[in-house]
């Protein structure tokens, strides 16, 4: 289970209770900037339709399983 670091993390906003590892967990963004830093986003099969149709509103992309994200701090 993950718990929020409530702003106390360094490049992380959640901690795994079992391992103590810290992660940056982000919600999906309409513009695709889903990562903290640039990288590849893997889109799980069970949510791919919702991601492309509902969140991104790009039905023509619905078969893509991964995309590149510029990241939150690329600007």
C-alpha positions as CSV (number, residue, x, y, z in Angstrom):
1,X,0.0,0.0,0.0
2,X,1.2,3.5,-0.8
3,X,1.0,6.5,1.6
4,X,1.4,10.2,0.7
5,X,4.6,11.9,1.8
6,X,2.5,15.1,1.9
7,X,5.2,17.2,0.3
8,X,8.1,15.8,2.4
9,X,9.6,13.6,-0.3
10,X,12.5,14.4,-2.6
11,X,11.4,13.7,-6.2
12,X,8.8,11.4,-4.7
13,X,5.2,11.9,-3.4
14,X,4.4,8.4,-2.1
15,X,6.1,5.7,-0.1
16,X,5.5,1.9,-0.3
17,X,4.7,0.7,3.2
18,X,6.2,-2.7,2.7
19,X,9.5,-1.8,1.1
20,X,10.0,1.9,2.1
21,X,10.7,2.8,-1.5
22,X,9.6,6.2,-2.6
23,X,7.8,6.8,-5.9
24,X,6.4,9.7,-8.0
25,X,2.8,8.7,-8.7
26,X,0.9,10.9,-11.1
27,X,-2.5,10.9,-12.5
28,X,-3.0,10.8,-16.3
29,X,-2.8,14.2,-17.9
30,X,-4.8,15.2,-21.0
31,X,-1.6,16.6,-22.6
32,X,0.4,13.3,-22.0
33,X,2.8,14.9,-19.5
34,X,2.3,11.9,-17.1
35,X,5.9,11.6,-15.9
36,X,8.1,13.7,-13.6
37,X,11.0,13.5,-16.1
38,X,11.0,12.5,-19.7
39,X,10.4,8.8,-20.4
40,X,8.3,6.1,-21.9
41,X,4.8,5.5,-20.6
42,X,3.6,1.9,-20.9
43,X,-0.2,1.7,-21.2
44,X,-1.8,-1.5,-19.7
45,X,-4.1,-3.4,-22.0
46,X,-7.0,-3.2,-19.4
47,X,-7.0,0.6,-19.4
48,X,-5.8,1.5,-22.9
49,X,-9.3,2.3,-24.3
50,X,-10.1,4.5,-21.4
51,X,-6.8,6.3,-21.6
52,X,-7.0,7.1,-25.3
53,X,-10.8,7.7,-25.5
54,X,-11.7,9.3,-22.2
55,X,-8.6,10.9,-20.8
56,X,-6.6,11.9,-23.9
57,X,-9.6,12.2,-26.3
58,X,-7.5,10.7,-29.1
59,X,-9.4,7.6,-30.4
60,X,-7.1,7.3,-33.4
61,X,-4.3,6.4,-31.0
62,X,-6.2,3.6,-29.2
63,X,-3.9,0.8,-30.4
64,X,-0.7,2.4,-29.1
65,X,0.7,0.6,-26.0
66,X,3.4,3.2,-25.2
67,X,4.2,6.8,-25.7
68,X,7.1,9.2,-24.9
69,X,6.4,11.8,-22.2
70,X,8.4,15.0,-22.0
71,X,7.8,15.1,-18.3
72,X,6.6,17.6,-15.8
73,X,9.9,19.5,-15.7
74,X,10.6,19.7,-19.4
75,X,9.3,23.2,-19.8
